[in-house]
Amino acid sequence: MYCAKCGSLVQNTLNYCNSCGNKLAKTDERPARQGNPLPFLAAALCVIDTVGLFVLALLTLMFLDRHVDEKVMMIICTIYLLSLASINFMFLRMISKLVSSHIENKSSSTEKPQASLFSHTTAQLEAPQQPIQAVQPLSSVTEHTTRTLDEVLIKER
């Protein structure tokens, strides 16, 4: 087996590359799948709606049994239905975000990455147009900086 990062030959029993320390992926192992929360959210939405409508029916029966004023009963039922509708809206929004992200992941994984117009591989590099002439040996950056600073100090005095 070969390391995907550095390309060195490693034994099949190793978990990490001896050369670069990269974690080696086993070929027979499958990546762990995460569960899709979409069915759970849809089931929770159905349960919340069913329980919510059942509670509304019980509230209405309780108000009718106690002879509560019709206006008060309508206001309380309207507030209850609006809160139930807002809970439904939040659940539907989460479901739509999950579906859209799932669609994006499917489309991005099937598309091939586009090559850049200006990217070159090593085989495509052009030869230099002018030959490089070594007039004097190149010095290090530190020496060049030190020499430049020394010349500036000498000129100021």
URVEN-V218807 format. One record per pair of residues at least 4 apart in sequence whose C-alpha atoms are under 8 Angstrom apart, sorted by the first residue. I is the first residue (numbers start at 1). J is the second residue. If there is no record, write none. Layout:
i->[I:I]
j->[J:J]
This chain:
i->[1:1:1:1:2:2:2:2:3:3:3:3:3:3:3:4:5:5:6:6:8:10:10:10:14:15:15:15:16:16:16:16:17:17:17:17:25:37:38:38:38:38:39:40:41:41:41:42:42:43:44:45:45:45:46:47:48:49:49:49:50:51:52:52:53:54:55:56:56:56:57:58:59:60:60:60:61:62:63:63:63:64:68:68:69:70:71:72:73:74:75:76:77:78:79:80:81:82:83:84:85:86:87:88:89:90:91:92:93:94:95:96:97:98:99:100:101:102:103:104:105:106:107:115:120:120:121:139:139:140:141:142:143:144:145:146:147:148:149:150:151:152:153]
j->[9:10:11:12:7:8:9:10:7:8:9:10:17:22:24:24:20:22:19:20:19:14:17:18:24:23:24:25:21:22:23:24:21:22:23:24:29:41:42:95:98:99:43:44:45:91:95:46:95:47:48:49:88:91:50:51:52:53:84:88:54:55:56:84:57:58:59:60:77:80:61:62:63:64:73:77:65:66:67:68:73:68:72:73:73:74:75:76:77:78:79:80:81:82:83:84:85:86:87:88:89:90:91:92:93:94:95:96:97:98:99:100:101:102:103:104:105:106:107:108:109:110:111:119:124:125:125:143:144:144:145:146:147:148:149:150:151:152:153:154:155:156:157]
